[in-house]
Amino acid sequence: MKTTICLIEVCHRPKDNASKHDYCSRHEKAYENIESTFQEWIVAYGKKYRKKKYLQNLLTNQDVSSGKWVKEVVKQLL
């Protein structure tokens, strides 16, 4: 039986069987947090706020605290 590895290039953990996006459990949770938090940003900044801008902010904005796994997922999404 072949083990599928997480979609994130630097990750060597196996893909979580429950993952919808071919991530390990840690990166899947990071992805879910990115998605749910984006909805909060839309409420705060308005419906014209774009997802690409949001993802770039997660990587570069000093006022936004993003963890390692979130940053790895964001890099893969961009």
ChimeraX commands (.cxc) that place a marker at each C-alpha (Angstrom):
marker #1 position 0.00,0.00,0.00 radius 0.5
marker #1 position 1.44,3.36,-1.05 radius 0.5
marker #1 position 1.40,6.24,1.45 radius 0.5
marker #1 position 0.49,9.61,0.01 radius 0.5
marker #1 position 2.63,12.46,1.32 radius 0.5
marker #1 position 1.30,15.91,2.22 radius 0.5
marker #1 position 0.94,18.28,-0.75 radius 0.5
marker #1 position 3.27,20.82,0.93 radius 0.5
marker #1 position 6.70,20.28,-0.59 radius 0.5
marker #1 position 8.72,20.72,2.61 radius 0.5
marker #1 position 6.45,18.41,4.60 radius 0.5
marker #1 position 7.15,14.70,4.79 radius 0.5
marker #1 position 4.18,13.67,6.93 radius 0.5
marker #1 position 1.58,11.36,5.40 radius 0.5
marker #1 position -1.63,12.83,4.00 radius 0.5
marker #1 position -4.49,12.77,6.48 radius 0.5
marker #1 position -7.18,10.39,5.22 radius 0.5
marker #1 position -9.86,12.94,6.14 radius 0.5
marker #1 position -8.09,15.75,4.26 radius 0.5
marker #1 position -10.00,17.28,1.36 radius 0.5
marker #1 position -6.88,18.99,-0.01 radius 0.5
marker #1 position -4.14,16.32,0.20 radius 0.5
marker #1 position -2.54,17.85,3.29 radius 0.5
marker #1 position -1.31,16.23,6.48 radius 0.5
marker #1 position -3.46,16.93,9.54 radius 0.5
marker #1 position -1.42,20.02,10.54 radius 0.5
marker #1 position -1.54,21.66,7.12 radius 0.5
marker #1 position -5.22,20.74,6.71 radius 0.5
marker #1 position -6.01,22.56,9.98 radius 0.5
marker #1 position -3.96,25.55,8.80 radius 0.5
marker #1 position -5.93,25.57,5.52 radius 0.5
marker #1 position -9.24,25.48,7.40 radius 0.5
marker #1 position -8.10,28.38,9.59 radius 0.5
marker #1 position -7.05,30.39,6.52 radius 0.5
marker #1 position -10.47,29.87,4.94 radius 0.5
marker #1 position -12.51,30.70,8.04 radius 0.5
marker #1 position -10.42,33.76,8.88 radius 0.5
marker #1 position -10.79,35.08,5.33 radius 0.5
marker #1 position -14.53,35.36,5.93 radius 0.5
marker #1 position -13.81,37.50,9.00 radius 0.5
marker #1 position -11.51,39.74,6.93 radius 0.5
marker #1 position -14.25,40.23,4.34 radius 0.5
marker #1 position -16.58,41.45,7.10 radius 0.5
marker #1 position -13.88,43.79,8.40 radius 0.5
marker #1 position -12.56,45.12,5.08 radius 0.5
marker #1 position -15.60,44.77,2.81 radius 0.5
marker #1 position -16.71,42.41,0.08 radius 0.5
marker #1 position -14.22,43.86,-2.41 radius 0.5
marker #1 position -11.30,42.50,-0.37 radius 0.5
marker #1 position -9.64,39.85,-2.55 radius 0.5
marker #1 position -8.28,36.51,-1.45 radius 0.5
marker #1 position -4.89,37.01,-3.14 radius 0.5
marker #1 position -4.39,40.23,-1.15 radius 0.5
marker #1 position -5.40,38.38,2.03 radius 0.5
marker #1 position -2.92,35.57,1.38 radius 0.5
marker #1 position -0.14,38.05,0.65 radius 0.5
marker #1 position -0.93,39.83,3.92 radius 0.5
marker #1 position -0.60,36.56,5.81 radius 0.5
marker #1 position 2.94,36.24,4.49 radius 0.5
marker #1 position 4.23,39.80,4.61 radius 0.5
marker #1 position 2.24,41.97,7.02 radius 0.5
marker #1 position 4.12,42.45,10.29 radius 0.5
marker #1 position 0.85,43.11,12.13 radius 0.5
marker #1 position -0.49,39.67,11.22 radius 0.5
marker #1 position 0.86,36.75,13.18 radius 0.5
marker #1 position 0.92,33.66,10.95 radius 0.5
marker #1 position 2.37,30.36,12.04 radius 0.5
marker #1 position 4.79,28.18,10.12 radius 0.5
marker #1 position 2.14,25.79,8.78 radius 0.5
marker #1 position -0.13,28.64,7.69 radius 0.5
marker #1 position 2.75,30.26,5.80 radius 0.5
marker #1 position 3.61,26.97,4.10 radius 0.5
marker #1 position 0.01,26.53,2.94 radius 0.5
marker #1 position -0.20,30.15,1.77 radius 0.5
marker #1 position 2.98,29.76,-0.30 radius 0.5
marker #1 position 1.52,26.65,-1.92 radius 0.5
marker #1 position -1.80,28.44,-2.63 radius 0.5
marker #1 position -0.11,31.45,-4.19 radius 0.5
marker link #1:1,2 radius 0.2
marker link #1:2,3 radius 0.2
marker link #1:3,4 radius 0.2
marker link #1:4,5 radius 0.2
marker link #1:5,6 radius 0.2
marker link #1:6,7 radius 0.2
marker link #1:7,8 radius 0.2
marker link #1:8,9 radius 0.2
marker link #1:9,10 radius 0.2
marker link #1:10,11 radius 0.2
marker link #1:11,12 radius 0.2
marker link #1:12,13 radius 0.2
marker link #1:13,14 radius 0.2
marker link #1:14,15 radius 0.2
marker link #1:15,16 radius 0.2
marker link #1:16,17 radius 0.2
marker link #1:17,18 radius 0.2
marker link #1:18,19 radius 0.2
marker link #1:19,20 radius 0.2
marker link #1:20,21 radius 0.2
marker link #1:21,22 radius 0.2
marker link #1:22,23 radius 0.2
marker link #1:23,24 radius 0.2
marker link #1:24,25 radius 0.2
marker link #1:25,26 radius 0.2
marker link #1:26,27 radius 0.2
marker link #1:27,28 radius 0.2
marker link #1:28,29 radius 0.2
marker link #1:29,30 radius 0.2
marker link #1:30,31 radius 0.2
marker link #1:31,32 radius 0.2
marker link #1:32,33 radius 0.2
marker link #1:33,34 radius 0.2
marker link #1:34,35 radius 0.2
marker link #1:35,36 radius 0.2
marker link #1:36,37 radius 0.2
marker link #1:37,38 radius 0.2
marker link #1:38,39 radius 0.2
marker link #1:39,40 radius 0.2
marker link #1:40,41 radius 0.2
marker link #1:41,42 radius 0.2
marker link #1:42,43 radius 0.2
marker link #1:43,44 radius 0.2
marker link #1:44,45 radius 0.2
marker link #1:45,46 radius 0.2
marker link #1:46,47 radius 0.2
marker link #1:47,48 radius 0.2
marker link #1:48,49 radius 0.2
marker link #1:49,50 radius 0.2
marker link #1:50,51 radius 0.2
marker link #1:51,52 radius 0.2
marker link #1:52,53 radius 0.2
marker link #1:53,54 radius 0.2
marker link #1:54,55 radius 0.2
marker link #1:55,56 radius 0.2
marker link #1:56,57 radius 0.2
marker link #1:57,58 radius 0.2
marker link #1:58,59 radius 0.2
marker link #1:59,60 radius 0.2
marker link #1:60,61 radius 0.2
marker link #1:61,62 radius 0.2
marker link #1:62,63 radius 0.2
marker link #1:63,64 radius 0.2
marker link #1:64,65 radius 0.2
marker link #1:65,66 radius 0.2
marker link #1:66,67 radius 0.2
marker link #1:67,68 radius 0.2
marker link #1:68,69 radius 0.2
marker link #1:69,70 radius 0.2
marker link #1:70,71 radius 0.2
marker link #1:71,72 radius 0.2
marker link #1:72,73 radius 0.2
marker link #1:73,74 radius 0.2
marker link #1:74,75 radius 0.2
marker link #1:75,76 radius 0.2
marker link #1:76,77 radius 0.2
marker link #1:77,78 radius 0.2
view
